[in-house]
Amino acid sequence: MPPSRAQIRPGLTVDIVQKQEQATGRLTRGVVAALLTKSPTHPHGIKVRLTSGQVGRVQAVVGTEG
């Protein structure tokens, strides 16, 4: 089960799956810039924008920045 919204905050390093990669499941690692999903949970993961500008759903929290 993907992490809940409460477990994700800006500055955390996370693995996301982007919309175009959902079929392959390829993950992209980056630092959270903003949370885009308002609900506390989502079955496919909370949608975030990374500092790189990429948008996707969080599959795992890797750690803190720095």
Secondary structure as UniProt FT lines:
FT   HELIX           5..7
FT   TURN            10..11
FT   STRAND          12..17
FT   HELIX           19..21
FT   TURN            22..25
FT   STRAND          27..35
FT   TURN            43..44
FT   STRAND          47..50
FT   TURN            51..52
FT   STRAND          55..64
//
